[in-house]
Structures are given as structure tokens and as C-alpha cells.
Amino acid sequence: MARTVLGHEVQRTEDRSLLTGAARFVDDVALGTGACWAVFVRSHVAHGELRTIDVAAARDAPGVVGVFVDADLALPPARAMGGDGALDRPRLARGRARFVGEPAAVVVAETRVQAVDAAEAVVVDVDALPTVTDALAALAPDAPLLFPSFGANTTVPVVADAEDSTWPGADVTVRARIRHPRVAPVPMEPNGCVAVPTDRGITVWASTQTVFGVRDEIARALDLAAERVRVRAPAVGGGFGAKGGTYNEQIVVAALARRLGRAVAWTETRTENLLNMTHGRDQLHDVVAGARRDGTIVGLRVRSLANVGAYPVRGVFIPWVTQVMASGLYRVPEIAFTGIPVMTNTTPTGPYRGAGRPEAAAMVERTVELVADELGIDAIEVRRRNFVPPDAFPYRTATGATYDSGDYERALDAALRLGNHERWRSEQASRRVRGATRVLGIGIGCYVEVSGRGAEYGAVRVEPDGSCTVTTGSVPNGQGHETAWAQVASSVLGIPMDRVRVVHSDTDLVPHGVGTFGSRSAQLAGSAALRAATEVLDRARAVAAELLEAAPDDIVVFDDGRLGVAGVPAAALSWDRVAAAAPSPLFAEIDFESDGTFPFGCHHAVVEVDTETGAVRVEQLIAVDDCGTVLNPLLAAGQVHGGAAQGIAHMLFEAVAFDADGNPLTATLVDYAVPSAAELPSFDTHHTVTPTPRNPLGAKGIGESGTTGATAAVWNAMVDALRPYGVRHLDPPFTPERVWRAIRGQN
């Protein structure tokens, strides 16, 4: 039989072009003659009535092709989630500006420099209105309304806090307010697109995770048939969920290209990216939990406020994800969760790596720690007493999720062992006894998350020369799909990986697809490729059997990739020979669907805190993740490394801030602290393997596991370090100032 490469560490085929500079991003797209540049004029006021937008001086500036406001373009608005149209977002601000950075006009010029200069001549006259940037404040009866005609800053009924929650059998009740700060995605490549009018319609190059989503939204906005719009994603320099939707700028640029009959390009500056790309997190949880004296948790009530920013678009569904995962890994018989999306005068929110899962995991893990503290029981023991046991799967939670498979205690045991938990506890105690100024905190973050719901397209074709083409609806942005899908096809067909080509990210070359987000790719796109390759192999075996006068069941793929009768390698056939003899192309296509899987794991974090300065350093992060079958350990480790880095950053460094008037205080990388490798530990990644029955690969997601586990583990480690100073709970980010004040009882 063919020697499989699936499940083995294989170097990424994408890396050569990326490391040598051969990869091309949106800003590298050759524009040709006649191309022009778009620069957006953005609101400098967080909330106000737009009186006038004076574009006269800009229109007369050198090189200017045109200056446009929303009324000039007459584009349909972006649809809001709720509000029956009242909360829809115009493509350019119209009537009212609702956050700093909202585009209000667009300048098109022959060069980028000319467009930038002309944009500075546009005068946006705004009558400032009172602002609100905090979700809790936005629900106050006298809060400024972003949409006065709608009459509220939320689309759902506001319920009271769950202060009176009681449960039969509960001996203790704990309460907590747990707040996740807002973060910016900060991909290495900011947003951008190039739109080129064609005889057929329009071609758009976009830095996106969803070429078909962008295509369909452009087609709708421009009133074009979908087949007249081609969207292509070149190399994408990071997305993290924030590039999973369609941005108003992409719609406007496409409309301008059609209107002007010229190619139009747009690329964000870093400040624009920090102001305009959807933000993440920004949830506030009021939690009440009931437990018995033995540590058994019997009930949970959560009132969760999600700050969705100025427009309720992509961020509205995230509280639902948090609700689905509110049980964590535990058997909690009763859970009442109310998620309330709240509009404020801030950048709209959307999915950011984890998209509701880290928020849920951290909330549950902090609650477990508080229950343990209240009862005087070790938190590890509380976890063990509440875990869903391995023999209970499939397990339906109180929030309606049906977990597919798991062995949660095994992951916890591995994290404790690999993290040298007892040794660190001994060192922690020793430092406390001798009054050391550098104290330790040790944290556990157990998690389960949802991944891979929906469907994805995949196709496999054996070419006449015996090579293979895999076509996928997935849109990679750093995950290594070209490597992984080549591994899948090679493992089934025996065709060497260097003879497998992966086609993706182009709506003209891929019939249909969904895209890459939510840790869906391996289990959906990978399974589609596997099923298609298997179907191709079955057809090829029938052809080879006829040529060799054998039964199809006797045909195997040998180690060298040829097909022949088992035990008779001398007569085996090459793939080009089989392809030539086939009555029709050796081709199969599949749309693979799944209800989703539930990856899980446990992270063990150790932090060191300087009590004199408040400085924090993560000394160790042990990640034990279970994503079912691991297709390529190298790719899996890379996903955990990136996710863990963002989880730690969320805890220690990153937080978007606004002043009282809604002005952003973190609009540059001088003010918004993104850590480098120097501020992070060397990650130690491990896996337990609990395959899922929900796809033929047995694979679960891994892209968001690192973020979900690290967030909870580092948060618990920080509170553990500060416990001797009377700190029972503290919210991130754990900046030196916040930690220093907490040690001195000033928070």
C-alpha cells in the first residue's frame, strides 16, 4: 500500500514564496495604466449630526478624478442584524456619524499621494452629540441614543441582573463581574482591495477570508449577477476573523471602478486599520453560580453585555457563541444566559480569533476558581468533580450544544504533569515564605470550544500527466491549506505532494465555497478533499482492474504511487496511464457538511510578577490540546503558537481605549501594545487525541484553541499571583500599573 504522509510533520509548501518575497499581496497587484487610488475621509467625531461635507477644494486638487459622498453613489446599506432596516449602515456616513474613523467621503486620484493630499482638503462639518462608549452606560435610561428613531441602544429586551438566583441543593452562591477588554486584530497586512472593470463585469482583488461572501455582497450592492463579479484573494497577511466579512470600503471601491471605468486601489494605513477594522471581545459578564459543599456546581446565571460598537452587524452573533459554550467542560444542570448586544459610539465589533469562545472559557474558569475559593477546595479538584465524563458522550449541555467526544480529565492530567505543577507550587510557596519581590502565579485554563459547523466544497482531479489538482472553497490566510490538502490527496492517491496543486481563493476557478474562519477548514474542506480523492481512487481502481484483468478490490496503490494488483508490483500502472485509459476525467467533487465538533484541552500557565513595579512575565505556557486526528503536527503547533500569543496579548498587553468623548486613545502601535516574541515565552505544545465521529478524518478545529486555553490559564495565573494581597478577582489587561495598584489595594 502507499505510504501515507497524513498525520506526519511535513514542511509547509507555502513558506518558500512567503520567505523569499515571491508571494503577492493586494498591495502588490499590478494595476496597469489608467489605475487610480482611493482614500477615505473619516469622521473625526465619535457622534454627531453631519451638517455638510465640503468637497469643492478637494475636487480642484491636482490629479483628482472625483470626490464622492454617500448620496453620489446611491448604494444600498449594509444590513444590520436586527432593527428591521432602522439600524442598517450606509456605505459612507449619511445624516449622522457614529464613531471616529467612520468613512464619510472618498477621494479618487491618479496617485495615492495626490489622493491623500486632496482628502485633507475635504471638510466634514459635524455638530457633536453626547457619546457613549461603554455597554453598561449605553443601557442607562438617559444614555445618548445612536439611532433615536429606533429608541434603544440594543435590539433585545434588557433583563435585570440575576442577583436572586437560587438552586435546589446549592449550599453556596458566588457572584462576579467579569470583563473582557476590547482588542484590535492588527493583522500584519491591513485591509485593502483593487477593483478592475471588465467586459463581463468587475474583478476585485481583496485581502479576505471569504471570497464568495465578498463576491455576493458586491453583486448585491452593484445589482449585478454573481457570475459577473470575480473576487480573488492573493496572499493574505493575517485575518483572525476580522477579514471574514465585507467592508464598506470594498463595496465603494468596486462601485467607483464601475462608475469610472478604471481600476481603483485602496489600502488602509495602520491608523485606519486600528480605527476601522472590526474590533473583538468587549464583553461584560455578570455571573451568579450555585454549588454544593462538595464543589458540585448546580446552576449558573449569566447576564452578558456585548459592546457591538456603532452598528449591529458582524458582532451581534458573538454573544450567542458565548452562550452556547457557557457550560464549559462541566455538567451544569441549569444555565440561564442572557446575551445583550449593545450599540456604542465605538468601532463596530466582529469575530476575532475565538469569537465568543475565549470569553466563555475564561468566564467559566474564573467562576470555577471563585467557587473553589469560596468552599476552600482546590480548584483542580472542583474541576474533576464537575467534568463531563468520557462515557457520557455525545453529551447535550444545558445551553443546547451536543458535544461529540472528549476526555477532559486526561488533558488536565497531562497539563499538570508536563507543566511540573507541584514543583511550581513548591517554588511559589518558597518565595512567599522568604518575602521575595518576584512572586509566582500558577493558572489552569481548561476549555472546550465549538468548531466546523456548516459545509465546504472540495474537488480532486487527476490530470493527464498523472499530477493532481485539489480545488477547495477554503481561503487560507496563514493556516497552511496548500500543504494540508496536498497531504490529504497524496495520502489517498499516492501521488507525491510535489505533484499536487491546490487551487483556492478565486471565484472563477472554484465553483462555490464558504471560506476560512471558525476553525472549520480541516474538518470541512479537508474532509471534502478526502471524500473526493477517495471517489477518484475508486474510479481509478476500476480502470486499472480492467487494464490488468483483475478485480477492483485487488487493486492497491503501491509505495511509489502506481496502481496494481496486490503483491504484483512489476505490472503496476502509473497515474498518467490510468488517466489516459479512463472513459472520462478522473474527477470528483464534494460538498461536505457537519454539525460541528468540540475541541478541548487544558493550558498550564506560570507568571512572575514584580511586586515593586507591577511588571509581569509569562514564565511558562504548556498547551495540551485535543483536536482529534492531527493532520500535520507542524501546522497544528503553528496554530497553537499563534493563538496562544494572542491569548496572552489579550491578558497582559492589548486593550483599545477611548476618552469620554469617544476619541480613540490607541490609534497607533505606539499606544496599542502588541507584544513581540521577546515578550512571550517559548510555547510547549502537546496533544491528546480523541477523534470525532462527525467527519471521516476524525479531525476537530485547532485554530482558536490556543487563544481559548491561554486566555483562561493566564487570567487564573494572574489572580493566583495576587491572592496574598487580597485580590480575589481582577480584570485584564494586567498592565504594570493595574497590577501595581492591585497589590497596594488601589483598584
Secondary structure as UniProt FT lines:
FT   TURN            6..7
FT   TURN            13..14
FT   HELIX           15..20
FT   HELIX           26..28
FT   TURN            33..34
FT   STRAND          36..42
FT   STRAND          48..54
FT   HELIX           56..59
FT   TURN            62..63
FT   STRAND          64..68
FT   HELIX           70..73
FT   TURN            84..87
FT   STRAND          96..97
FT   TURN            100..101
FT   STRAND          103..109
FT   HELIX           112..119
FT   TURN            120..121
FT   STRAND          123..128
FT   HELIX           135..138
FT   TURN            141..142
FT   TURN            148..150
FT   TURN            163..164
FT   TURN            168..169
FT   STRAND          172..183
FT   STRAND          192..197
FT   STRAND          202..206
FT   HELIX           211..222
FT   HELIX           226..228
FT   STRAND          229..232
FT   TURN            240..243
FT   HELIX           248..260
FT   STRAND          264..267
FT   HELIX           270..276
FT   STRAND          279..291
FT   TURN            293..294
FT   STRAND          297..309
FT   HELIX           314..317
FT   HELIX           318..324
FT   TURN            325..329
FT   STRAND          335..343
FT   TURN            353..356
FT   HELIX           357..375
FT   HELIX           379..386
FT   HELIX           390..392
FT   STRAND          395..396
FT   TURN            398..399
FT   STRAND          402..403
FT   HELIX           408..418
FT   TURN            419..420
FT   HELIX           421..433
FT   TURN            434..435
FT   STRAND          438..448
FT   STRAND          454..462
FT   TURN            464..465
FT   STRAND          468..472
FT   HELIX           481..493
FT   HELIX           497..499
FT   STRAND          500..503
FT   TURN            507..509
FT   TURN            518..519
FT   HELIX           522..526
FT   HELIX           527..548
FT   HELIX           552..554
FT   STRAND          555..557
FT   TURN            559..560
FT   STRAND          563..565
FT   TURN            566..567
FT   HELIX           569..571
FT   HELIX           575..581
FT   STRAND          586..594
FT   STRAND          600..610
FT   TURN            611..613
FT   STRAND          616..626
FT   HELIX           633..652
FT   TURN            660..661
FT   TURN            669..671
FT   HELIX           677..679
FT   STRAND          684..687
FT   TURN            693..694
FT   TURN            696..697
FT   TURN            703..704
FT   HELIX           705..722
FT   HELIX           723..725
FT   HELIX           736..743
FT   TURN            744..745
//
